[in-house]
């Protein structure tokens, strides 16, 4: 999905110096403003700190977008999470590689 680009035209006074425009992201999600749904909070309950640190960014992204659920894949020596458009928002599915 691509964000729409905005075009800004600034009229400068004749002979005036050119100034750069401030850069602003298309979507800015403040981590403090994102509330994980209860299902994600329940999923994290009792998990180790390292596990939470590994998958929390993906849960936060899912909570910010509210479009897709999260698939957590367990590998022999680590785990990985990613958004999955086949999983409804608010749902976490565990998988083994």
C-alpha positions in Angstrom: 0.0 0.0 0.0 1.4 3.4 -1.0 0.8 6.6 0.9 -0.3 9.5 -1.2 2.3 12.1 -1.8 1.5 15.8 -1.2 2.9 18.5 -3.4 3.7 21.9 -1.9 4.3 25.0 -3.8 5.9 27.9 -2.0 6.0 31.3 -3.4 9.2 33.1 -2.4 9.6 36.8 -2.4 11.7 37.9 -5.3 15.3 37.4 -4.4 14.4 35.6 -1.2 16.3 32.5 -0.1 14.9 29.1 -0.7 14.0 27.2 2.4 13.6 23.5 2.7 10.2 22.2 3.7 9.9 20.3 7.0 9.6 16.5 6.4 6.6 14.9 7.9 5.7 11.2 7.6 2.6 10.1 5.8 1.4 8.3 9.0 3.0 8.9 12.4 1.9 6.5 15.1 3.0 7.6 18.5 3.8 4.5 20.5 2.3 6.1 23.6 -1.0 6.5 21.8 -1.3 2.9 20.5 -3.3 0.7 22.7 -2.9 -3.1 22.2 -6.2 -4.9 22.0 -7.1 -7.1 24.9 -6.4 -10.3 22.9 -2.8 -9.1 22.3 -2.3 -8.2 25.9 -3.6 -11.6 27.0 -1.3 -13.3 24.5 1.7 -11.5 25.9 0.8 -12.4 29.5 3.4 -14.8 31.0 5.7 -14.6 28.0 9.5 -13.9 28.6 10.8 -10.4 28.2 12.9 -11.5 25.2 9.9 -13.0 23.4 7.8 -9.9 24.1 10.6 -7.6 22.8 10.8 -9.7 19.6 7.2 -9.6 18.7 5.9 -6.4 20.3 6.8 -4.1 17.3 4.7 -6.2 15.0 1.8 -6.2 17.5 2.1 -2.4 17.7 2.0 -2.2 13.9 -1.1 -4.3 13.8 -2.8 -2.3 16.5 -1.9 1.0 14.7 -3.2 -0.2 11.3 -6.1 -2.3 12.6 -6.1 -4.3 9.3 -4.4 -7.6 9.9 -3.6 -10.2 12.6 -0.2 -11.5 13.5 1.5 -14.8 12.8 4.3 -15.8 15.2 6.6 -18.4 13.8 8.8 -20.5 16.1 12.1 -21.5 14.6 14.6 -24.0 16.3 16.6 -21.2 17.9 14.4 -18.1 17.8 11.0 -16.7 16.9 9.7 -14.2 14.4 6.4 -12.3 14.0 4.8 -10.7 10.9 1.5 -9.3 9.8 -0.6 -11.7 8.0 -3.5 -10.5 5.8 -5.2 -13.9 6.1 -5.6 -13.5 9.9 -8.2 -11.1 11.2 -7.1 -8.1 13.2 -6.7 -8.8 16.9 -5.8 -12.5 16.4 -2.4 -14.1 17.0 -1.6 -17.4 15.3 1.4 -19.5 16.3 3.2 -21.5 13.7 6.2 -23.8 13.7 8.9 -23.7 11.0 
